[in-house]
Amino acid sequence: MTRKPPTAAYPPFGVAVDLVVLTVVEAELRVLLIVRGEEPFAGALALPGGFVRPDEDLEQAARRELAEETGLRVAHIEQLASYGEVDRDPRMRVVSVAHLALVPDPATPTAGTDAAGASWVTVDAIQDAALAFDHARILRDGVERARAKLEYTTLATAFCPPEFTIGELRGVYEAIWGQELDPRNFSRKVLSTPGFVSPTGSTTTRGGGRPARLYRAGGAVFLSPPLRRPSDDG
């Protein structure tokens, strides 16, 4: 029987966390990025993140790194995926557990610790830009997760004011999906989905034009049937 080598024979490696923090501002999908203040990749754009300390779990590390590097805190955070390519970090072997956070009301970030800057950047503006490490891949995965969640959950209402119009809700979908949606078809699907939205009985003219009915988030968490992206329609 082949015996495993003692633990000391295995080379050390680090465990890190990276965060894809997304929001919608002025009908644009934006991501929170930092400017790295230290090597490797000093001066490059990157996702917030860092190494996990021995006395904390993964979510604690993610929240701490986000607060230290940007000054921001989020209510909801979830694991996205793990990234463990051998050469993803030039310093040593590092496995990163990426997390996704969706922020409805973004605050202004303040750079701290090893970040030389922090800001909300339009996703479309940096899709082809070179991010540090493998963060471009992590960002793509995070955006796709958010797009998918809008299909089968009521998450989009969290990006709207407490009372919103169907047009404002459609704007969230268009910003995150990156596609224009047919207003009548979208309205029909939303209003026919149980628990998605609830009418307030009031109207508003803040969008200009004729008064539009106001709604608030309904009681549902999951959408049945799902609200499919146009590319997924038959």
C-alpha positions as CSV (number, residue, x, y, z in Angstrom):
1,M,0.0,0.0,0.0
2,T,1.3,3.4,-1.0
3,R,1.7,5.7,2.0
4,K,1.0,9.4,1.8
5,P,3.9,11.7,2.6
6,P,3.8,13.5,5.9
7,T,2.0,16.9,6.0
8,A,5.3,18.7,6.1
9,A,6.2,17.3,2.7
10,Y,3.5,19.3,1.0
11,P,4.5,22.8,-0.2
12,P,2.6,25.7,1.5
13,F,0.0,27.6,-0.4
14,G,-2.4,30.4,0.4
15,V,-6.1,30.7,0.5
16,A,-7.6,34.0,-0.7
17,V,-11.0,35.6,-1.3
18,D,-11.9,37.9,-4.1
19,L,-15.2,39.9,-4.4
20,V,-17.4,40.8,-7.4
21,V,-19.5,43.6,-6.1
22,L,-22.1,44.8,-8.6
23,T,-24.6,47.6,-8.7
24,V,-26.8,49.6,-11.1
25,V,-26.1,53.3,-11.4
26,E,-27.8,55.5,-14.1
27,A,-29.0,52.5,-16.0
28,E,-25.5,51.0,-16.1
29,L,-24.1,47.8,-14.5
30,R,-21.1,48.7,-12.5
31,V,-18.5,46.8,-10.5
32,L,-16.4,47.8,-7.6
33,L,-12.7,47.8,-8.5
34,I,-9.5,48.8,-6.7
35,V,-6.2,50.0,-7.9
36,R,-3.5,47.8,-6.5
37,G,-1.0,49.7,-4.4
38,E,1.6,46.9,-4.0
39,E,3.3,44.3,-6.2
40,P,2.4,42.1,-7.9
41,F,0.4,44.1,-10.4
42,A,1.0,47.5,-8.7
43,G,-1.1,50.1,-10.4
44,A,-3.4,47.6,-12.1
45,L,-7.2,47.4,-11.6
46,A,-8.4,44.4,-9.6
47,L,-11.3,43.1,-7.6
48,P,-11.2,43.7,-3.9
49,G,-9.8,40.7,-1.9
50,G,-6.9,39.2,-0.1
51,F,-5.6,36.3,2.0
52,V,-7.7,34.5,4.6
53,R,-6.4,34.7,8.1
54,P,-6.1,31.5,10.2
55,D,-8.8,32.6,12.7
56,E,-11.6,33.5,10.2
57,D,-13.9,31.6,7.8
58,L,-14.2,32.5,4.1
59,E,-17.2,34.9,4.5
60,Q,-15.5,36.7,7.4
61,A,-12.4,37.2,5.3
62,A,-14.4,38.5,2.3
63,R,-16.3,41.0,4.4
64,R,-13.1,42.1,6.2
65,E,-11.1,42.6,2.9
66,L,-14.0,44.5,1.4
67,A,-14.2,46.9,4.4
68,E,-10.4,47.3,4.6
69,E,-9.8,48.0,0.9
70,T,-12.9,50.0,0.0
71,G,-14.6,51.0,3.3
72,L,-17.8,49.4,2.2
73,R,-20.0,46.8,3.8
74,V,-22.7,44.7,2.2
75,A,-25.8,43.0,3.6
76,H,-25.8,39.9,1.3
77,I,-22.8,38.0,0.1
78,E,-22.6,34.5,-1.5
79,Q,-19.9,32.3,-2.8
80,L,-19.4,32.4,-6.5
81,A,-16.7,29.8,-7.4
82,S,-13.2,28.7,-6.6
83,Y,-10.1,29.4,-8.7
84,G,-7.0,27.3,-8.3
85,E,-4.9,27.4,-11.4
86,V,-1.2,26.7,-10.5
87,D,0.2,30.0,-11.9
88,R,-2.7,32.4,-11.1
89,D,-0.6,34.3,-8.6
90,P,3.2,34.9,-9.2
91,R,4.0,35.0,-5.5
92,M,3.0,31.4,-4.6
93,R,0.3,28.8,-5.1
94,V,-2.9,30.5,-4.2
95,V,-6.5,29.2,-4.3
96,S,-9.1,31.9,-4.3
97,V,-12.7,31.5,-3.3
98,A,-14.6,34.3,-5.1
99,H,-17.8,35.9,-3.6
100,L,-20.6,37.8,-5.2
101,A,-22.4,40.8,-3.7
102,L,-25.2,42.8,-5.2
103,V,-25.6,46.3,-3.9
104,P,-28.9,48.3,-4.5
105,D,-27.7,51.6,-3.0
106,P,-24.0,52.0,-3.6
107,A,-21.9,54.2,-1.3
108,T,-18.7,56.0,-2.4
109,P,-15.8,53.7,-1.7
110,T,-12.7,54.8,0.1
111,A,-9.4,53.1,-0.6
112,G,-7.5,51.6,2.3
113,T,-4.8,49.1,3.3
114,D,-3.0,48.0,0.1
115,A,-5.4,49.6,-2.3
116,A,-4.3,52.8,-4.0
117,G,-7.8,53.6,-5.2
118,A,-11.3,52.3,-5.3
119,S,-14.3,53.2,-7.5
120,W,-17.4,51.9,-9.3
121,V,-16.6,51.2,-12.9
122,T,-19.0,50.5,-15.7
123,V,-18.7,46.8,-16.6
124,D,-18.9,47.4,-20.3
125,A,-15.9,49.8,-20.0
126,I,-13.6,47.2,-18.5
127,Q,-14.7,43.9,-20.1
128,D,-11.7,43.9,-22.4
129,A,-9.3,45.6,-20.1
130,A,-6.5,43.7,-18.4
131,L,-7.3,43.1,-14.7
132,A,-4.8,41.8,-12.2
133,F,-4.4,38.0,-11.7
134,D,-7.4,36.1,-13.2
135,H,-9.9,38.7,-12.1
136,A,-11.3,39.3,-15.6
137,R,-12.4,35.7,-15.6
138,I,-13.9,36.0,-12.1
139,L,-15.7,39.2,-13.1
140,R,-17.2,37.5,-16.1
141,D,-18.4,34.6,-13.9
142,G,-19.9,37.0,-11.4
143,V,-21.8,39.0,-14.0
144,E,-23.2,35.8,-15.5
145,R,-24.3,34.6,-12.1
146,A,-26.1,37.9,-11.5
147,R,-27.8,37.7,-15.0
148,A,-28.9,34.2,-14.3
149,K,-30.3,35.1,-10.8
150,L,-32.5,37.8,-12.5
151,E,-34.2,35.0,-14.5
152,Y,-35.4,32.9,-11.6
153,T,-35.5,35.3,-8.6
154,T,-37.1,38.6,-7.7
155,L,-33.6,40.1,-7.1
156,A,-34.1,42.9,-9.6
157,T,-36.7,44.7,-7.3
158,A,-33.8,45.2,-4.7
159,F,-32.2,47.6,-7.2
160,C,-35.4,49.8,-7.4
161,P,-36.8,52.4,-5.0
162,P,-39.3,51.2,-2.4
163,E,-42.0,52.2,-4.9
164,F,-41.2,51.8,-8.6
165,T,-42.7,51.7,-12.1
166,I,-42.6,48.7,-14.4
167,G,-40.4,50.8,-16.6
168,E,-37.8,51.4,-13.8
169,L,-37.8,47.6,-13.1
170,R,-37.3,47.0,-16.8
171,G,-34.3,49.3,-16.7
172,V,-32.6,47.2,-14.1
173,Y,-33.0,44.1,-16.3
174,E,-31.7,45.9,-19.3
175,A,-28.7,47.2,-17.4
176,I,-27.7,43.8,-16.0
177,W,-28.6,41.7,-19.1
178,G,-27.2,44.3,-21.5
179,Q,-30.2,44.0,-23.8
180,E,-33.2,46.1,-24.6
181,L,-36.5,44.5,-23.7
182,D,-39.9,45.0,-25.3
183,P,-41.9,47.1,-22.9
184,R,-45.3,45.5,-23.4
185,N,-43.9,42.0,-23.4
186,F,-41.9,42.7,-20.2
187,S,-44.9,44.3,-18.4
188,R,-47.1,41.4,-19.3
189,K,-44.6,38.8,-18.0
190,V,-44.0,40.7,-14.7
191,L,-47.7,41.4,-14.0
192,S,-48.7,37.8,-14.7
193,T,-46.0,36.3,-12.4
194,P,-47.5,35.6,-8.9
195,G,-45.8,37.5,-6.1
196,F,-43.3,39.4,-8.3
197,V,-44.7,42.9,-7.7
198,S,-47.7,44.4,-5.8
199,P,-49.6,47.6,-6.9
200,T,-49.6,50.5,-4.5
201,G,-52.6,52.2,-6.0
202,S,-50.6,55.4,-6.7
203,T,-49.0,56.8,-9.9
204,T,-46.0,59.0,-10.7
205,T,-44.8,61.3,-13.4
206,R,-41.1,61.3,-12.4
207,G,-40.2,59.6,-15.7
208,G,-41.9,62.2,-17.7
209,G,-45.0,61.7,-19.9
210,R,-48.2,60.2,-18.7
211,P,-48.6,59.0,-15.1
212,A,-47.3,55.5,-14.5
213,R,-48.5,53.1,-11.9
214,L,-46.3,52.5,-8.9
215,Y,-45.5,49.0,-7.6
216,R,-43.6,47.6,-4.7
217,A,-41.8,44.2,-4.4
218,G,-44.2,41.3,-3.9
219,G,-43.7,38.5,-1.5
220,A,-42.1,36.0,-3.8
221,V,-38.4,35.1,-3.8
222,F,-38.4,32.8,-6.8
223,L,-40.1,33.4,-10.1
224,S,-42.4,30.7,-11.5
225,P,-42.3,30.7,-14.5
226,P,-38.8,32.2,-14.9
227,L,-38.3,35.5,-16.7
228,R,-36.0,34.3,-19.5
229,R,-33.5,36.5,-21.3
230,P,-34.4,37.1,-24.9
231,S,-31.5,35.0,-26.1
232,D,-33.0,32.0,-24.2
233,D,-36.5,32.4,-25.7
234,G,-37.4,29.9,-28.3
